[in-house]
Amino acid sequence: MYNDWLTIGPFTIHGYGVMVGLGILAAFIVSERQAKKVGMNADEASNLIFICLITGFLGSKLLYILTNLQGFLQNPKAFLSADGWVVWGGIIGGLVGGWFWCKFRKLDFFAYFDLMIPVVALAQGFGRLGCFFAGCCYGKETDGFGVVFPSGSLAPSGVKLIPTQLISSFGDFLLFYILYRIYNDPEHRNETGAWYLILYSVGRFLVEFLRGDEIRGTIMGLSTSQFISIFMFFAGVALLAVRKKNRVKPELTGV
């Protein structure tokens, strides 16, 4: 809601940037601890986060451009320098980058996918708080519970809006908790990534109905993110079925 936190000379600390930074830092810390806990290579986990960040940002920007292709063709420089991103593009870009990196490093992609995906939800939770401070990704006007953004925000000011950023943030933190619990259950650990795809897709599909920002692209009457969520949901269901079939049950020991 208030994005400019502190200005020192020509430099301004923005709430959005702080939240994104905290999300990335939390992702590094938690993934490293989880890797050590389950006997995986913590350095490889950190390297993978770095690679996925790069390809994720590229994928997020690319999908943003594709959803606004006409505007991009008219003024490419404005779109490349703007702060527009699409989360699903970042997720898909991160997955693609992670897959290629695991192939290059001869790592088990799905093992690291299950390890890393909870911290993706964690970072998203912080990122959506950043959206709230900046005013982007805002909700529709409402007469019920809502927030009023000040002038200078990316959201319309002076009107009550559904706080979709806070709803999304809460959902992402809740998703992190659920995935964290699943991953720390050895019998269900290999289902973690599949549950992310399923649960995040459902949550994102529903929250999109509350969004008020219109520059997000539409496909067959659905927002771009809703359209992608449908396919990712079924991809998660298919992956879950395969992972359940290949589940490794922990050995029982007698006393």
Secondary structure, 3 states (H helix, E strand, C coil): CCCEEEEECCEEEEHHHHHHHHHHHHHHHHHHHHHHHCCCCHHHHHHHHHHHHHHHHHHHHHHHHHHCHHHHHHCHHHHHHCCCCCHHHHHHHHHHHHHHHHHHHCCCHHHHHHHHHHHHHHHHHHHHHHHHHHCCCCECECCCCCEEECCCCCCCECCEECCHHHHHHHHHHHHHHHHHHHHCCCCCHHHHHHHHHHHHHHHHHHHHHHECCCCCCEECCEEHHHHHHHHHHHHHHHHHHHHHHCCCCCCCCCC
